[in-house]
Amino acid sequence: MVSSKTISLAEIERMLRACGTDFSKIVQKKHRHWVYCNGLIYRGLPLGKHGPRKNPEIEIGHVRQLVRHLGIDPTCAEKQIPTLRH
């Protein structure tokens, strides 16, 4: 089953600030956003759809992968972003 739900970058940042023990920043690169948290870097967060990218919507699968990669407590992440619940 494929989920087409999206989460705004602002919501992701709020979740990282609440749940990441050492959240540093999100940097927009040429093709992706790089997320610095817990001493790790997640380099796979897409920029979003074409056009203005002030607060892009990111597909939920990318956010779940980010949570796993950075070792963020999934329970905390689900409390911050309820859409992450399966």
N, C-alpha and C positions, 0 to 999 in steps of 0.2 A: 504494500500500500504506500503510495507516494503522498506526502503532505505538501500542500502549496501555501501553507501559512507563512507569513513574514513577520519579522520583528524589526523595529526601527533601531538604528545605530545608537540613538540616545538611550533607549531601553537597555541595550546590551552594555553600554558604558555604566549605567546606573547599577546593573547587576554585578558587573566586575568590581565596582567600588564597594559594594556591600559584601560580596562573597570572596573576592580575591584577596589573599592576605598581603600581597605586595603589588597591587595594580599600579602601573606606572603611566601608560599612555596608549593611545591608538594613533598610529601614523598612517596617513594616506600616501601610498606609493603609486607608481605609474599604473599597475594592474590590479593591486589588491591593497587592503588595509593590513597593517602589521599590528598585532596586539602584544604589548609587553606586560606580563603579569607572572607573579610567583617565580621570578628568575628565568622564565621561559619566554619564547617568542612564538606566537601563532601567526604564520604568514599566509593563511588561506582565506581570510575574510574578504569576500568580493566587494567591489566598489558600489554595486547596485545597478539599477537600470540606467541606460543612457540618458543624458540630459542633466539638469541641475542635480547635484548630489549633496545638498545641505544636510539632510537627515535620511539617508537611503534606507530602503526596506531590504533586509537580508533574509533569505530563506531559512527556515527553522533547522534544517539539517546541518547547515554550516555552523549554527549557534551550538547545537548539540555536540558537534565535533570539537568546537572551540572549548567547551566545558570539559570534555574528556581530556583533550590534549594538555590543557593548562592545570589539570588536577583540581578543578573547582568542585566543591561539594555539590552534588546534583540536587540535594534537598533544598539547599539554600538558593540555588539557581532557579528551581521551580517555584519557590516562594516569591522571588522577585519577578519572574516572568512565568505566569501560570500556563501559558501556551506550550511550554516545554514538556508538560505532563503528557505521558503517552495515552 
